[in-house]
Amino acid sequence: MPPSRIVLIAATLVWFASAVPVKAAMIADPSPEIKRLMAAAKEKGERELDLVWSGTSLGGSEGARKFETLFNRMYGLNAKFNFTPGPSMTDTAGRVTQEVAAGRTASTDILMGTESHYGDLVKRTVLEEYDYSRLSPRIQKKFVAPKNIGTEFYTIISGITYNTNFVPANEVPKKLEDVLNPKWKGKIASTTNAAIFDRVAMRPDWGVERMKAFITRLAAQVGGLIRASENERVISGEFIMLVMDGGGHQVRKQQLKGAPVGHVIPEDAGNISFGYMGVPRTSAHPNLAKLFINMVMSEEGQKVVFETHFADHHELPASQSAAALAELTAKKAKMLRVDIDFVMKHPEMGKLSDEFRNILRGQQGG
């Protein structure tokens, strides 16, 4: 037998040694596309995934282990996940952009970001163009980002975070302007970057001028500006409300710890946005990365997303976060869907956000 043939057989045996399952795969009859990706991963010798995102996202390293277990059980593999806690989504996207531009292997096989990050990436050649709806019927076409650079995988539902010890149930704001009640003056916080207000301004029932007038009044009402993730300052009672917050998933995490914190979606300010996943063009393991995304969008994968991030995609069957919208839906309150297409159609939101931030900061002494 030629030496080259021996080397090929040896390499194949090494791949199978690491990929042959201990248990049968959960997917008894994988689709043609899943079979193609598994075959391609085998051919390329892909046996691991490099993952970089914030240690507070998707459960950090513990969450990565849970995804690894499900991944291997789902596909009947024994792949290794190399998780490295990284910086913010913005900084990670910038780093991957530089790596791809330089032709270097991307530091992460999966790039996670929101519609704002992905809105910028649509204009660049950073992420591989791949129709993620080919993976599963669960991935609807409307979930897939423009130019097929990624797919939505969880929903962000912004609202007002409040301390349940100081805000009685009958006084929880129903509409956004309820926070202007004089009794709350100096006791509520808003965010340093005027988060979410630019989106609410896009609602037909608000508009830019009305929102600008509201924020001017809000600026005189708030006692301080904090980051959207600083729920601890509401839990401690330093502030009794945060208007608006970074999403109900952050509150659910604190509630499980017994914290006196609640979350409400104002009837006139409801908006939903999304977290996205895509594969960098210079990914070291692009086939396993796509299989990872398919796993995340499966019913079992969404359970792990909710378990680790306290959010899932509200439009997928068996969603656990969909209940947060049930009451508003019953009242026929409309939610503004802020996805990548929306962000790209409204580039003025960036300028509005700066303007609103300056109004808030002006009243706070800079």
N, C-alpha and C positions, 0 to 999 in steps of 0.2 A: 504493500500500500504506500503511495507517495506520502512524503512527510507533510505536505500541505494539507492532504486529506486527514491525516491523523490530528493535526492542529485544529482543523475545523470541527472534527468530531469531539475533541476534548473541550473546545470552547462551548459547544452545544450542551455537553454534559454538565459543564459548570453552570450554565444558565438554568438548566432544568433542576440542578441540585438546589438552587436558591429559589426557584419559582414553583416547583411541584408542591401542591397543597397537602396539608395534613388532613384537611377536611374537603369535602366536595364543595365546589363553588355555589354561592347562593343563586347565581343566574344559571338556571338549568339549560336554557336555550337562548344564548346570547344572540343579539341581532347581527346582521352581516357587518355593520360598521364596528360594533364592539369586537367581533372576531378579527376584523382587519387590523384594528389598533393593537389588539393583543399579539397578533402575529408580527406586526411591525415592531412592537416593543421587544419581542423575542429575537427577531432578526438583528436589531440594533444593540442587543445586549443590555437593555434598560432594566435595571434591577433595584433602583432607588429613586426617590424624589427629594429634591432640595426645596425646602419651603422657608420663606422669610415673610413674616408679618409681625405686627406689634404683639408683645407678650400679653396684652389685655384683649386681643381679638381672637375669637374662636377658641378660647380656653388656653391660649399659649402652648407651651410644650405638652401639658397634660392633654389638651384637646387634640394636638397632633398625634399623640399615641392612640387616642380613641379613633381618629380617622384612619390611622394605619391598620388597626385591628379590623375595622369594618371593610376597608379596601381589600385586604388580603382574604377576608372571609367571602366577600362578594365575588371576587374574580378567581379565587382558588390559587392565589399567589403567596409569595413570602417576601414582598418588597419591603425595603427599609426606608423610613421617612427621616430625613435629616432636617430637623427644625432649628432655625436660628432666630431668636427674638430680634426684631428689627425696629427701625424708627417709624415715624408716622407714614401714612399712606402716601402723602405728598412727597416726602423725602425718598421713600422706596421707589416710587414711580420715576422720580428724577434720576436715581441711581441706575435703574434698569434702562432708562432711555439712553444714558451715557454709555452703558455697556453694549447695548445693541448698536449704537452709532459707531462704536469703536470696533465692532466685530468680535467682541469678547463674549464668552459664555455667560448668560444671565445668572446672577447670583440666586435667583429663585425660579423654579419651574412654573409657578403660579403667581400672577400679579393680581393682588386684591386692591380694589379701590371703589369709590363712589361714582355716581354719574358725573360729578364735577371733574374728577381725575380722568375718567374715560372720555369725557367730552373733548379734552385736550388731546388725548392719544389718538382719537379718530383721524386727526389731521396729520399724524406722523406714521412712520412705518416701524413701530416698536413691537406691536403684538401681531401674532400670526392670524391671518384671515382664515377662519374655519367656521362652517355652518354648524353651530352647536345643536341645532334642532335635529341633526342627523343622529345624534346620540340616543335620544329617547323621545317618545311622544309627550312626555311631561315637560319638555323644554319647548314652549310655544315660540312661534316666530317673533312675537312681540317682546319676548324676554331677551332675544339676541340683539346685541349692540350693532349700530351701524357699521358697515363694512365687515361684519362678522368677527369683530375683534374680541368678543367675550360674551358672557351671558349674565343676567341678573341671577342672584342666588339667595338673597334675603331682602326683606323689606324694612325700611326705616320709617317709623311713624312718629313724627315730632309733635310736641304739645307743650304742656306746662307741668313741670315737676313741683310738687308742693309737700310741705311737712304736715302730716295728718294730725299732729298734736296741736298745731296752731291754726289750721284751716278746717273748720267743721264741714261735714259732708254737705250741709245745706248752703254753704258759702263758697264751695268750689266753683271757680269761674266757668260759666257755660259758653260765654263768648269772649273774644279776645279783649274787648274794651272793658270787661268786668274787672280787669286787674288795675284799672285806673281809680277804683274806689278809694276815697281819701283815707280810709282806715288802714290801707296797705302801704301808705306813703313811707318810704325809707326802709321798708321791711322786705322788699322784693329785689331780686337781682335780674339782670339781663346778661347777655354774653358779650365778651370783648370784641367779637367780630360781627355783632348784630345778626347772628345766625337765623336763617329761615325767613326773616321778614321780606327779603327780596322775592321769595317764592310766593308768599301770601299776597304780596302786592300784584302778582300776576293773575290773581283770581278776579273774575268779573265783578264780584260784590265788593272788592276793595279798590284796586287801581293805585297808581303811584302816588297821586296827590293826597288821597285819603290816608294811605299808609305813612306818608311823610308827616302828616299832621298828627297821626297817632303816636309815632315814635318821638316827636317833639314833646308831647305830653308824657309819654312813658319815661323819657330822659329825666324829667323833673320828679318822677315818682320813685325811681329805683334808688336803692341805697348803695349799689356797687355793681361792678361788672366782673364776671367770672368766666372761666372756661366751661363749655357745655358739658364736660365730663366731671365737673366738680360737685357732684351730688352730695358729697360729705358736708359741704357748707350749708346745704339745705337741711340735711339730716340733723346736724348739730344745732340748728335753730338760729345760726348767724343770719340767714335769710329764710323766709318762710315759703318763698316761691322762686322759681327760675323760669323766666319768660323770654324766649322759647328755648326748649332744651334740644339735646342731641338725639332723642328718640326714647320711646317707652322701654326698649330692651335694657337700657341702663338702669331704669327704675326697677324692673322685674328682678334684676340681679340683686339689688339691695333689699328688696322685699323678702326674698328667700332667706336673708340673714336676719330678718325680724326688724328691719329699720322702719321708722315711722314715716314712710314716704309714699306718695301716690302720684299718679299720672293722669292727666285729662287732656283730651283733644278738643279744643274749642270748636263749636259747631260751625263757625264762620272762618276758620283758619286751617281746616284739615288739609294736609298734604302728605303724600307718600313718596319716598325716594328709595334708592336701592343700592345694595352692595353688589359688585361685579367681580367675576373671575375671568381671566384670559391667560394665554400662554405666550410668553415672549418669543420673538423670532429666533433668538439664539439660545433657547432652552436646551439643556443637556438631555432632557428626558421628555420630549414633546408628546409621545404616544401615551406614556403612563400619566402625564399631566391631563390629557383629555379624558382618560379613564377616571381620573380623580374627580374631575368636574362632573362627569356623568354620575359618579357615586354620590357626590354632594347633592345633586338634584333628585336622587331617588328618595322614596319615602323614608327609608332607613337613614339615609344621609341627612335629610332635613331634620330628623329627630336629633341627630348629633349636633347639627348646627344650632338648633334651639337649646339643647342641653349645655352647649359651650358658650353661645353668644346671646341666648335669650331672645332670639328672633329667628324667623324662617321666612319663606316666601308666601305671602298671604294668599296668593292666587293658586297655589298648588293644593291638591287634595290632601286632607288630613292636617292642614296648617294649624299650628297652635297659636299663632299670633293673629289670625283672622278674627278671633273673638274680640280683639281690641277695637275693631271697626263695626262690630255688630250693632251696638246701640246707635251709632251715628247713621248707619245704613237704615235702621228701622225708622229713624226720624227723617229719612230721605236727604240727609245732609250730604253735600257733594265733596268728594276728596279730589284734590288736584294731583294728577300723576306726573311727577317730575322725574322723567327718565333722561337718557342721553339726548334723544331727539328733542325733547323740550328745552334742555339747556342750550343746544346748538341753535334752536329757533329763537331763543331769547338771549342773545349775547349782552343785552343791556343790563341783565341782572348783576353782572360783575360791577358795573359802575354804580348801580343802585345800592349794592351791598356796601361799597365804600362810602357812599353818601350817608346811608343810614348809620353806619359805624361812627362817622364823624359827628353826627348829631348826638348820639349817645355819649361819646367820649367828651364832646364839648361841654356837656352839662356835668361831667364827672371830673373836670379839671385836667383833661388831656388823656 
